[in-house]
Amino acid sequence: VLVILNAFDITLTLPGLAGIILGIGMAVDANVIIFARVKEEMSKGRSVRNSLKEGFHKAMSAIVDGNVTTLIAAAVLWLKGSGSVKGFAQTLAIGIIVSMFTALVITRMIVYAFYAVGIHSEKLYYRPKKERKPFDFVAKRKVFYPIAAAVIIAGFVVMGAGSASGRGAFAYSLEFEGGTSTTVEFDKDYSIDELDEKVVPVVEEITGDKNVQTQKVAGGNQVIIKTKTLDLNTREKLNQAMADNFGVDASTITAENISSTTSKEMRQDAVIAVIVATICMLIYIWLRFKDIRFAGSAVLALIHDVLVVIAFYAVSRISVGNTFIACMLTIVGYSINATIVIFDRIREQLKTKTKNADLKEIVNDSITQTLTRSIYTSLTTFIMVFCLFIIGVSSMREFALPLMVGILAGAYSSVCITGTLWYTLKGKSKKKK
């Protein structure tokens, strides 16, 4: 990915970084799907070589469908989006293509190379475990649905309360509603790292803004500090803090209000791109699975994930700026992949079911069989984003925290909502017939 970014001179932005993170998460996902399939084949008594062959073959459809749906989203975002949205789409598309290649080609070569040099012992590929008894997810849908609805409704209530109190539904950053630009003349030339380490924390403490931006002025020691809109009292406190902590002459500090940098048109383009991408994914799933109920269930779960994260933004009052757009795009691209894996297993079982087979049993079996994969991939991606939250600067933390919530929401909707929702819709159509 890094070589391709350099070869095509692609500018790496925060949304672009989000696309790379999503690509890494999907690369892990593809490998987990393959290895889980190999273990299933070995549990049926097949040899190591036959299990490897069948594992890669059976994992192919889930990997291709999951990656193609996300690739469709990336293509639409690249065509319809602008600025940060286009940067996200570029890195996401590169990550998807590379991860598909590594999973289906490189991983296969490495695993077969191990086998070819004499590593044939079944213990190295699979350790027999007691077969997991299917959990009745379908019966628990009366609990799962209200929990999801309650979280979303609570978010809307908080947004309404914020608007009514005059605080606003969200804590918008300067990209969305403008802010204050403060120019400070320091007594020495601070590096970007020094500004992030020493100056930014002081500004955050005074202003209460966790999305502070700094910009060095070439040819001197001046630094432009951009924050949310500050009143006169806060400006005076900031000037005094600069004087007390860094020996700055407070009389030389200037401040002016700035207009929003994220235009209304750019926001509209981002929203339209997400809607069009979702519709395109719905159509693909419909055609691929030959059942509109699969597509409808996947999109409803996707909407659930987005609304849960929006509710988190409203409750936590995390700044809504360019990181918000990046976070939403990442969740839309990532959540659909887990759903595809479950639907692929349901589709596989439907092909072999008898006339008397219980649909409820098929759904419960499919979710249970893919549960390990859902936990592993969500956990690995969560750990990676958690590291960004711990190590990153403030703006990176404001991106990572909602993304962690989105990963958890996506895992919940994939396991607890999508399969049971498809079963509910399928049951209603049978009753009509």
C-alpha positions as CSV (number, residue, x, y, z in Angstrom):
1,V,0.0,0.0,0.0
2,L,2.8,2.4,0.9
3,V,4.6,1.7,-2.3
4,I,1.4,2.4,-4.4
5,L,0.8,5.6,-2.5
6,N,4.3,6.8,-3.3
7,A,4.2,5.6,-6.9
8,F,1.0,7.5,-7.7
9,D,1.9,10.5,-5.4
10,I,-1.3,10.2,-3.4
11,T,-1.6,12.7,-0.5
12,L,-2.2,11.0,2.8
13,T,-4.9,12.7,4.8
14,L,-6.7,11.7,8.0
15,P,-9.6,10.1,6.0
16,G,-6.9,8.5,3.8
17,L,-5.4,7.0,7.0
18,A,-8.9,5.7,7.9
19,G,-9.0,3.9,4.5
20,I,-5.7,2.2,5.2
21,I,-6.9,1.1,8.7
22,L,-10.0,-0.3,7.1
23,G,-7.9,-2.1,4.5
24,I,-5.7,-3.7,7.2
25,G,-8.8,-4.8,9.1
26,M,-10.3,-6.4,6.0
27,A,-6.9,-8.2,5.3
28,V,-7.1,-9.7,8.7
29,D,-10.7,-10.6,8.1
30,A,-10.0,-12.5,4.9
31,N,-7.2,-14.6,6.5
32,V,-9.4,-15.5,9.5
33,I,-12.2,-16.6,7.2
34,I,-9.8,-18.9,5.3
35,F,-8.3,-20.4,8.4
36,A,-11.7,-20.9,10.1
37,R,-12.8,-22.8,6.9
38,V,-9.7,-25.0,7.0
39,K,-10.3,-25.9,10.6
40,E,-14.0,-26.8,9.8
41,E,-12.9,-29.1,7.0
42,M,-10.3,-30.8,9.3
43,S,-13.0,-31.3,12.0
44,K,-14.9,-33.4,9.4
45,G,-11.9,-35.8,9.2
46,R,-10.3,-34.6,6.0
47,S,-6.6,-34.6,5.5
48,V,-4.5,-31.5,5.9
49,R,-3.9,-31.0,2.2
50,N,-7.6,-31.5,1.3
51,S,-8.7,-29.3,4.1
52,L,-6.4,-26.5,2.8
53,K,-7.8,-26.9,-0.7
54,E,-11.4,-26.9,0.4
55,G,-10.8,-24.1,3.0
56,F,-9.5,-21.7,0.4
57,H,-12.2,-22.7,-2.1
58,K,-15.1,-22.2,0.3
59,A,-13.8,-19.0,1.7
60,M,-13.5,-17.5,-1.8
61,S,-17.2,-16.4,-2.1
62,A,-17.4,-14.6,1.2
63,I,-14.1,-12.8,0.7
64,V,-14.9,-11.7,-2.8
65,D,-18.5,-10.6,-1.9
66,G,-17.3,-8.7,1.2
67,N,-14.5,-6.9,-0.7
68,V,-16.5,-6.1,-3.8
69,T,-19.3,-4.5,-1.8
70,T,-16.8,-2.3,-0.1
71,L,-15.0,-1.6,-3.4
72,I,-18.3,-0.4,-4.9
73,A,-18.6,2.0,-2.0
74,A,-15.0,3.2,-2.6
75,A,-15.7,3.7,-6.3
76,V,-18.9,5.7,-5.6
77,L,-17.1,7.8,-3.0
78,W,-14.2,8.5,-5.3
79,L,-16.5,9.6,-8.2
80,K,-19.0,11.6,-6.1
81,G,-16.9,12.8,-3.3
82,S,-14.5,15.7,-3.0
83,G,-11.5,16.6,-0.9
84,S,-11.1,14.3,2.1
85,V,-13.8,11.9,0.9
86,K,-11.9,11.3,-2.4
87,G,-8.7,10.7,-0.3
88,F,-10.5,8.1,1.8
89,A,-11.8,6.4,-1.3
90,Q,-8.4,6.2,-3.0
91,T,-6.6,4.5,0.0
92,L,-9.6,2.3,0.7
93,A,-9.7,1.0,-2.9
94,I,-5.9,0.3,-2.8
95,G,-6.2,-1.5,0.5
96,I,-9.0,-3.7,-0.7
97,I,-7.3,-4.7,-3.9
98,V,-4.0,-5.4,-2.0
99,S,-5.7,-7.3,0.8
100,M,-7.6,-9.5,-1.7
101,F,-4.4,-10.3,-3.5
102,T,-2.5,-11.1,-0.3
103,A,-5.3,-13.3,1.2
104,L,-6.1,-15.3,-1.9
105,V,-2.6,-15.5,-3.4
106,I,0.2,-14.8,-1.0
107,T,-1.4,-16.5,2.0
108,R,-2.1,-19.6,-0.1
109,M,1.6,-19.7,-1.3
110,I,2.9,-19.3,2.2
111,V,0.6,-22.0,3.7
112,Y,1.3,-24.4,0.9
113,A,5.0,-23.7,1.2
114,F,4.9,-24.8,4.9
115,Y,3.1,-28.0,3.8
116,A,5.6,-28.6,1.0
117,V,8.7,-28.5,3.2
118,G,7.2,-31.3,5.4
119,I,5.0,-29.6,8.0
120,H,2.2,-32.1,7.8
121,S,1.2,-32.6,11.4
122,E,-2.5,-32.0,12.0
123,K,-1.7,-30.6,15.4
124,L,0.0,-27.6,13.8
125,Y,-3.1,-26.7,11.7
126,Y,-6.0,-27.8,14.0
127,R,-6.6,-28.9,17.5
128,P,-9.9,-30.7,18.0
129,K,-12.4,-28.9,20.3
130,K,-15.8,-29.7,21.6
131,E,-18.3,-28.7,19.0
132,R,-20.1,-25.5,20.0
133,K,-23.8,-25.9,20.6
134,P,-25.8,-23.4,18.4
135,F,-27.1,-20.5,20.4
136,D,-30.7,-19.5,19.8
137,F,-30.1,-16.0,18.3
138,V,-33.5,-16.0,16.6
139,A,-35.4,-16.4,19.9
140,K,-33.3,-13.6,21.4
141,R,-34.2,-11.1,18.7
142,K,-37.0,-9.7,21.0
143,V,-34.1,-8.6,23.2
144,F,-31.6,-7.6,20.6
145,Y,-34.0,-5.2,18.6
146,P,-35.2,-3.1,21.7
147,I,-31.6,-2.7,22.8
148,A,-30.5,-1.3,19.4
149,A,-33.6,0.9,19.2
150,A,-33.1,2.3,22.8
151,V,-29.5,3.3,22.1
152,I,-30.6,5.1,18.8
153,I,-33.6,6.8,20.5
154,A,-31.4,8.0,23.4
155,G,-29.1,9.6,20.9
156,F,-31.9,11.5,19.2
157,V,-33.2,12.6,22.7
158,V,-29.7,14.0,23.6
159,M,-29.5,15.7,20.2
160,G,-32.9,17.3,20.8
161,A,-32.0,18.4,24.3
162,G,-28.7,19.9,23.1
163,S,-30.5,21.9,20.4
164,A,-33.2,23.1,22.8
165,S,-30.6,24.3,25.3
166,G,-28.8,26.3,22.7
167,R,-25.6,24.1,22.8
168,G,-26.4,22.5,19.4
169,A,-27.1,18.9,18.6
170,F,-23.3,18.3,18.2
171,A,-20.1,20.0,19.1
172,Y,-19.1,21.2,15.7
173,S,-15.5,22.0,14.9
174,L,-14.1,25.0,13.1
175,E,-14.3,23.1,9.8
176,F,-18.1,23.1,10.1
177,E,-18.9,26.4,11.8
178,G,-15.8,28.5,11.8
179,G,-13.6,29.5,14.8
180,T,-10.8,31.7,16.0
181,S,-7.3,32.0,14.5
182,T,-4.7,33.2,17.0
183,T,-1.3,34.2,15.8
184,V,1.5,33.9,18.5
185,E,5.1,35.1,18.2
186,F,7.3,32.7,20.2
187,D,10.8,33.4,21.4
188,K,12.2,30.3,19.6
189,D,11.4,28.1,16.6
190,Y,9.2,25.3,17.8
191,S,9.0,22.1,15.8
192,I,5.7,20.5,14.9
193,D,6.3,17.8,17.5
194,E,7.2,20.4,20.2
195,L,4.0,22.3,19.4
196,D,1.9,19.1,19.8
197,E,3.7,18.2,23.0
198,K,4.0,21.6,24.8
199,V,1.7,24.2,23.3
200,V,-1.4,22.3,22.2
201,P,-2.2,20.8,25.7
202,V,-2.1,24.4,27.2
203,V,-4.5,25.7,24.5
204,E,-6.8,22.7,24.9
205,E,-7.0,23.3,28.7
206,I,-7.9,27.0,28.3
207,T,-10.3,26.7,25.4
208,G,-11.9,23.3,26.1
209,D,-11.3,22.5,22.4
210,K,-9.9,19.0,21.7
211,N,-9.5,19.7,18.0
212,V,-6.8,22.4,18.1
213,Q,-4.9,23.0,14.8
214,T,-1.4,24.6,14.6
215,Q,0.3,26.0,11.6
216,K,3.9,27.4,11.4
217,V,4.6,30.6,9.5
218,A,7.7,30.2,7.3
219,G,10.7,32.4,8.0
220,G,10.0,33.2,11.6
221,N,8.8,32.0,15.0
222,Q,5.1,32.8,14.4
223,V,2.5,30.0,14.9
224,I,-1.1,30.2,13.9
225,I,-3.4,28.4,16.4
226,K,-6.9,27.6,15.2
227,T,-9.6,26.7,17.7
228,K,-13.4,26.9,18.1
229,T,-14.8,30.5,18.3
230,L,-13.5,32.1,21.5
231,D,-15.2,34.9,23.5
232,L,-13.1,37.9,24.7
233,N,-12.6,36.5,28.2
234,T,-11.2,33.2,26.8
235,R,-9.0,35.0,24.4
236,E,-7.5,37.0,27.3
237,K,-7.0,33.8,29.3
238,L,-5.2,32.2,26.3
239,N,-3.0,35.3,25.9
240,Q,-2.0,35.2,29.6
241,A,-1.3,31.4,29.4
242,M,1.0,32.0,26.4
243,A,2.8,34.7,28.4
244,D,3.1,32.6,31.6
245,N,4.2,29.3,30.0
246,F,6.2,30.4,27.0
247,G,7.4,34.0,27.8
248,V,5.4,35.4,24.9
249,D,4.7,39.1,24.8
250,A,0.9,39.1,25.2
251,S,0.6,42.5,23.4
252,T,1.9,41.0,20.1
253,I,-0.8,38.2,20.0
254,T,-3.5,38.8,17.4
255,A,-6.7,37.0,16.9
256,E,-9.4,37.0,14.3
257,N,-12.6,35.0,13.5
258,I,-12.4,32.5,10.5
259,S,-15.1,31.1,8.4
260,S,-15.8,27.4,8.1
261,T,-13.4,25.5,5.9
262,T,-15.7,22.6,5.2
263,S,-18.2,24.1,2.8
264,K,-21.9,23.2,2.7
265,E,-21.4,21.7,-0.7
266,M,-18.6,19.4,0.5
267,R,-20.8,18.1,3.3
268,Q,-23.6,17.5,0.9
269,D,-21.3,15.7,-1.5
270,A,-20.2,13.4,1.4
271,V,-23.8,12.6,2.4
272,I,-24.8,12.0,-1.2
273,A,-21.8,9.8,-1.8
274,V,-22.6,7.6,1.3
275,I,-26.3,7.3,0.2
276,V,-25.4,6.3,-3.3
277,A,-22.7,3.9,-2.1
278,T,-25.3,2.2,0.2
279,I,-27.8,1.9,-2.6
280,C,-25.2,0.3,-4.9
281,M,-24.2,-2.2,-2.2
282,L,-27.8,-3.0,-1.7
283,I,-28.3,-3.8,-5.4
284,Y,-25.1,-5.9,-5.5
285,I,-26.1,-8.0,-2.5
286,W,-29.6,-8.4,-4.0
287,L,-28.2,-9.6,-7.3
288,R,-25.5,-11.8,-5.7
289,F,-27.7,-13.5,-3.1
290,K,-30.9,-13.4,-5.3
291,D,-33.0,-12.2,-2.3
292,I,-33.9,-8.6,-1.5
293,R,-34.3,-9.6,2.1
294,F,-30.5,-10.2,2.4
295,A,-29.9,-6.8,0.9
296,G,-32.5,-5.0,3.1
297,S,-31.2,-6.6,6.3
298,A,-27.6,-5.6,5.5
299,V,-28.5,-2.0,4.8
300,L,-30.7,-1.7,7.9
301,A,-27.9,-3.0,10.0
302,L,-25.6,-0.5,8.3
303,I,-28.0,2.3,9.2
304,H,-28.0,1.0,12.8
305,D,-24.2,1.2,13.1
306,V,-24.1,4.8,11.7
307,L,-26.9,6.0,14.0
308,V,-25.2,4.5,17.1
309,V,-22.0,6.3,16.3
310,I,-23.9,9.6,15.7
311,A,-25.6,9.1,19.1
312,F,-22.2,8.6,20.6
313,Y,-21.0,11.9,19.1
314,A,-24.1,13.7,20.5
315,V,-23.6,12.2,24.0
316,S,-19.8,12.5,24.3
317,R,-19.7,16.0,22.7
318,I,-16.7,15.0,20.6
319,S,-15.9,17.6,18.0
320,V,-17.6,17.0,14.7
321,G,-15.3,17.9,11.8
322,N,-13.4,16.1,9.0
323,T,-12.7,13.3,11.4
324,F,-16.5,12.8,11.6
325,I,-16.8,12.2,7.9
326,A,-13.8,9.8,7.9
327,C,-15.3,7.9,10.8
328,M,-18.7,7.5,9.1
329,L,-17.1,6.4,5.9
330,T,-14.9,3.8,7.7
331,I,-17.9,2.3,9.5
332,V,-20.0,2.1,6.3
333,G,-17.1,0.2,4.6
334,Y,-16.2,-2.1,7.5
335,S,-19.6,-3.2,8.9
336,I,-20.9,-4.6,5.7
337,N,-18.1,-7.1,5.5
338,A,-19.0,-9.0,8.7
339,T,-22.6,-9.2,7.5
340,I,-21.6,-10.7,4.2
341,V,-19.8,-13.6,5.9
342,I,-22.9,-14.6,7.9
343,F,-25.2,-14.3,4.8
344,D,-22.7,-16.4,2.8
345,R,-23.0,-19.2,5.4
346,I,-26.8,-19.0,5.4
347,R,-26.8,-19.1,1.6
348,E,-24.5,-22.2,1.6
349,Q,-26.8,-24.0,4.0
350,L,-29.9,-23.1,2.1
351,K,-28.4,-24.9,-1.0
352,T,-28.2,-28.2,0.9
353,K,-31.3,-28.0,3.1
354,T,-34.1,-30.4,2.8
355,K,-37.8,-29.4,2.4
356,N,-38.4,-30.1,6.1
357,A,-35.3,-28.2,7.3
358,D,-36.0,-25.6,10.0
359,L,-35.1,-22.1,8.8
360,K,-34.6,-20.9,12.3
361,E,-32.0,-23.7,12.9
362,I,-30.1,-22.7,9.7
363,V,-29.8,-19.1,10.9
364,N,-28.7,-20.1,14.4
365,D,-26.1,-22.5,13.0
366,S,-24.8,-20.0,10.5
367,I,-24.3,-17.3,13.1
368,T,-22.8,-19.7,15.6
369,Q,-20.3,-21.1,13.0
370,T,-19.1,-17.7,12.1
371,L,-19.1,-16.3,15.6
372,T,-15.4,-17.0,16.2
373,R,-14.5,-15.1,13.0
374,S,-16.7,-12.2,14.0
375,I,-15.0,-11.9,17.4
376,Y,-11.5,-12.3,16.1
377,T,-11.7,-9.8,13.3
378,S,-13.6,-7.2,15.4
379,L,-11.0,-7.7,18.2
380,T,-8.0,-7.3,16.0
381,T,-9.3,-4.1,14.3
382,F,-10.4,-2.8,17.7
383,I,-6.9,-3.3,19.2
384,M,-5.4,-1.5,16.2
385,V,-7.7,1.5,16.6
386,F,-7.2,1.4,20.4
387,C,-3.4,1.8,19.8
388,L,-4.2,4.9,17.7
389,F,-6.3,6.2,20.6
390,I,-3.5,5.7,23.1
391,I,-0.5,6.8,21.1
392,G,-2.1,9.4,18.8
393,V,-2.5,13.2,19.2
394,S,-5.8,14.8,20.3
395,S,-7.3,14.9,16.8
396,M,-6.4,11.3,16.2
397,R,-8.0,10.3,19.5
398,E,-11.2,12.1,18.5
399,F,-11.2,9.9,15.4
400,A,-10.3,6.6,17.1
401,L,-12.8,6.8,20.0
402,P,-16.0,6.9,17.9
403,L,-14.4,4.4,15.5
404,M,-14.0,1.9,18.4
405,V,-17.7,2.4,19.2
406,G,-18.5,1.8,15.5
407,I,-16.6,-1.4,15.5
408,L,-18.5,-2.7,18.6
409,A,-21.8,-1.6,17.0
410,G,-20.9,-3.3,13.8
411,A,-20.0,-6.6,15.6
412,Y,-23.3,-6.4,17.5
413,S,-25.5,-5.7,14.4
414,S,-23.8,-8.4,12.4
415,V,-24.1,-11.1,15.0
416,C,-27.4,-10.1,16.7
417,I,-29.4,-8.3,14.1
418,T,-28.7,-9.1,10.4
419,G,-29.3,-12.9,10.5
420,T,-32.4,-12.6,12.8
421,L,-33.8,-9.7,10.7
422,W,-33.5,-11.8,7.5
423,Y,-35.3,-14.6,9.3
424,T,-38.1,-12.2,10.4
425,L,-38.5,-10.9,6.8
426,K,-38.4,-14.4,5.4
427,G,-41.0,-15.6,7.8
428,K,-43.4,-12.7,7.0
429,S,-43.1,-13.4,3.2
430,K,-44.0,-17.0,3.9
431,K,-47.1,-16.1,5.9
432,K,-48.2,-13.8,3.0
433,K,-47.8,-16.7,0.5
